[in-house]
């Protein structure tokens, strides 16, 4: 029995000395009796000295309040002297720490020796958990924002196609009927000019509609959307895109397909703006459990000294989209040596 108790005492001492959690012992009056090395490590030396000397309110020198039902940081009804100690079996508290300012801790405070009123105060750093939760919240919010943007793009695209474009087409057809109504040369010439203007406007609206959200992406998938996009790029800018794909008609999660299309769209636009090339190569393929996209040109590049020419917002947006689907985006660009954009995303076939 004695040997077992000695073992328990030895283990308890090792836990006290080697625990990563900060441990404080207090008497019934709230004076510190002892604190472990982990506690001493996070608190300023003068506060540690006051705690070791049993000074009254020594904890107040480092405590910045606990989180209550009404306040993020509160000192009312302090856990050390609370008339309801059961409320502090598990709570969150902020401590002023060495060189880190006030940081949050998960705390427990309970009596371990009722006869002598000895209580233990244990702290576990929550900084990592808070950062993880913050990142998760940011990613979730960003996904909602991008989804809302894509839905709004889709709505506007359909509105342009189904309403505005159709009205313009009706106007063009009505202008064509003028030749059956009048033989006035001036009227007919003016009608032809107006018809040409409306036709150009109709083409512009159709292009804007497709840029906002191509119907091919939703209806037929990435490969069809890419081929349609590259055809329009060649017609509008004279840039030839050599496209190679091995996914055929395979479909993937809507979020992943959207990311790949938007990244490619932005990369090709950057090449048109900065690369000064007449040809690009785009590869879309699966390898293992990754869907990959490689976009290459041999232009003048758009990174100089590691910094992008232009605002850099396009690159930022590409990286952000890739991260939201747990992907990785790499951009290699040197002046006069061209640019390669490589996107890799883990996939599950839809």
Secondary structure as GFF3:
##gff-version 3
##sequence-region A 1 350
A	DSSP	alpha_helix	2	18	.	.	.	ID=ss1
A	DSSP	beta_strand	22	26	.	.	.	ID=ss2
A	DSSP	beta_strand	32	35	.	.	.	ID=ss3
A	DSSP	alpha_helix	37	42	.	.	.	ID=ss4
A	DSSP	alpha_helix	45	52	.	.	.	ID=ss5
A	DSSP	three_ten_helix	59	61	.	.	.	ID=ss6
A	DSSP	beta_strand	63	66	.	.	.	ID=ss7
A	DSSP	three_ten_helix	85	88	.	.	.	ID=ss8
A	DSSP	beta_strand	91	97	.	.	.	ID=ss9
A	DSSP	beta_strand	101	113	.	.	.	ID=ss10
A	DSSP	beta_strand	118	125	.	.	.	ID=ss11
A	DSSP	alpha_helix	127	159	.	.	.	ID=ss12
A	DSSP	pi_helix	160	164	.	.	.	ID=ss13
A	DSSP	alpha_helix	165	176	.	.	.	ID=ss14
A	DSSP	three_ten_helix	177	180	.	.	.	ID=ss15
A	DSSP	alpha_helix	185	212	.	.	.	ID=ss16
A	DSSP	alpha_helix	215	219	.	.	.	ID=ss17
A	DSSP	alpha_helix	222	237	.	.	.	ID=ss18
A	DSSP	beta_strand	240	245	.	.	.	ID=ss19
A	DSSP	alpha_helix	254	270	.	.	.	ID=ss20
A	DSSP	pi_helix	271	275	.	.	.	ID=ss21
A	DSSP	beta_strand	279	287	.	.	.	ID=ss22
A	DSSP	beta_strand	290	297	.	.	.	ID=ss23
A	DSSP	beta_strand	303	304	.	.	.	ID=ss24
A	DSSP	beta_strand	307	308	.	.	.	ID=ss25
A	DSSP	alpha_helix	313	324	.	.	.	ID=ss26
A	DSSP	beta_strand	328	334	.	.	.	ID=ss27
A	DSSP	beta_strand	338	346	.	.	.	ID=ss28
###
